[in-house]
Amino acid sequence: MTEQWQQPQGLSIKVVDSDDDYLGIDIQAANKRFAGTARIYAGRDELSEFANQISGFPANVQDERTYEFGSPDPSMAGGYCKLRFQCVDQAGHVLIVIVVEDDDGRYPPGKAELNFGAEPAGIDRFVKRLREIELERSGEAVLKAVA
């Protein structure tokens, strides 16, 4: 019997701390077998920057976009997340590759690298929600994985 991960599959970005200088976010990613979480101290406008970077993805089958939150440098506060959106075939099927590392000073060291498929319409909804939670300074944006 193969056990499946019980957490929802996909990507979640949740506002957990709204400060005058930064926006504290938790980034969670999971597929059928792997999951990871990172606490990031993002810039106050960083969610809309990320939304702008992935808006309209994919524009064509060669489209590939990357965005990084935080820093992998352990001397920097907060965790790190790298997201790469890419097409995997001529039909425009989307794959999201994610690396998350948590802040060693706050939590035990941990790193996860995983990927999952997504639908372009799901990315469009995710982009819209990212912009909303940045304005509201609270809430969660979720991009559901597809098989």
Beta strands, then each sheet from edge to edge (+ up, - down):
strand 1: 10-18
strand 2: 23-30
strand 3: 35-42
strand 4: 64-70
strand 5: 80-87
strand 6: 94-101
strand 7: 111-118
strand 8: 139-144
sheet 1: 3+ 2- 1+ 8-
sheet 2: 4+ 5- 6+ 7-
end
